[in-house]
């Protein structure tokens, strides 16, 4: 952000959005597997395995919640990036990347007058 490498930031946001999509896909696959597992099979499972499955379910719920929050953050970040890119494109010629160049420019103008 500090260096205004907007293309790099855009790429990282895209990568994170892709990862969020992959997490949603895996989450859906886990849901399908749990639905296929019949109630009778669950009853025959050892208590330790039931405890483990409950913890996995809790973790899945937490990951789903965090992934959703992160995806919302990425959507807002993308809007901010678009605004920053518009700003830089519009004012790119006004603000110099080198402050010394910008400071020297007014003195040259005064020398011409």
C-alpha atoms as one frame of an Amber mdcrd trajectory, in Angstrom:
protein
   0.000   0.000   0.000   2.741   2.454   0.963   4.544   2.122  -2.361   1.223
   2.321  -4.256   1.982  -0.900  -6.118  -1.665  -1.121  -7.081  -1.124  -3.890
  -9.628   0.615  -6.021  -6.991  -2.109  -5.326  -4.455  -4.744  -6.194  -7.054
  -3.000  -9.528  -7.731  -2.834 -10.384  -4.029  -6.517  -9.560  -3.542  -7.339
 -11.793  -6.527  -5.263 -14.634  -5.049  -7.037 -14.301  -1.711 -10.436 -14.283
  -3.426  -9.446 -17.475  -5.227  -8.437 -19.096  -1.923 -11.772 -18.061  -0.356
 -13.532 -19.762  -3.271 -11.488 -22.918  -2.754 -12.368 -22.923   0.949 -16.077
 -22.611   0.061 -15.710 -25.559  -2.339 -14.052 -27.765   0.288 -16.675 -26.706
   2.843 -19.439 -27.784   0.465 -17.729 -31.128  -0.131 -17.478 -31.729   3.622
 -21.193 -30.954   3.950 -21.997 -33.511   1.238 -19.902 -36.184   2.956 -21.612
 -35.512   6.282 -25.047 -35.759   4.658 -24.166 -39.121   3.091 -23.168 -40.533
   6.437 -26.359 -42.144   7.709 -27.715 -41.835  11.237 -27.192 -45.572  11.746
 -23.516 -45.238  10.867 -23.205 -42.361  13.320 -24.682 -44.453  16.129 -22.151
 -47.229  15.524 -19.227 -44.816  15.772 -16.991 -44.957  18.826 -17.472 -42.144
  21.375 -13.959 -40.807  20.750 -14.700 -40.602  17.036 -17.998 -38.839  17.749
 -16.120 -36.276  19.843 -13.619 -35.774  17.043 -16.422 -35.326  14.495 -18.104
 -32.766  16.755 -14.849 -30.808  17.015 -14.403 -30.980  13.236 -17.942 -29.669
  12.797 -17.238 -26.788  15.190 -14.018 -25.965  13.362 -15.841 -26.096  10.033
 -18.440 -23.631  11.324 -15.709 -21.260  12.536 -13.761 -21.505   9.267 -16.970
 -20.826   7.308 -17.624 -17.726   9.428 -14.048 -16.423   9.099 -13.971 -17.135
   5.358 -17.202 -15.218   4.875 -15.839 -12.238   6.828 -12.594 -12.299   4.859
 -14.455 -12.471   1.534 -16.483  -9.403   2.567 -13.255  -7.594   3.464 -11.799
  -8.476   0.062 -14.880  -7.080  -1.713 -14.458  -3.800   0.162 -10.719  -3.823
  -0.546 -11.406  -4.237  -4.251 -13.697  -1.168  -4.192 -11.003   0.813  -2.367
  -8.417  -0.334  -4.913 -10.620   0.818  -7.787 -10.990   4.218  -6.140  -7.228
   4.459  -5.600  -6.524   3.452  -9.211  -8.959   6.080 -10.467  -7.295   8.683
  -8.250  -3.793   7.755  -9.409  -4.862   7.690 -13.064  -6.571  11.069 -12.796
  -3.937  12.861 -10.689  -0.896  10.894 -11.830   0.595  13.852 -13.673  -0.121
  16.273 -10.857   1.799  14.477  -8.134   5.362  13.451  -8.774   6.739  10.196
  -7.405   9.930  12.064  -6.497   9.376  14.904  -3.980  12.652  16.596  -5.026
  11.383  16.899  -8.594   8.137  18.377  -7.350   9.944  20.858  -5.082  12.288
  21.894  -7.894   9.499  22.471 -10.407   8.138  25.744  -8.887  11.608  27.315
  -8.733  12.150  26.612 -12.425   8.835  28.261 -13.166   9.849  31.344 -11.195
  13.170  31.481 -13.029  11.345  31.734 -16.355   9.219  34.677 -15.253
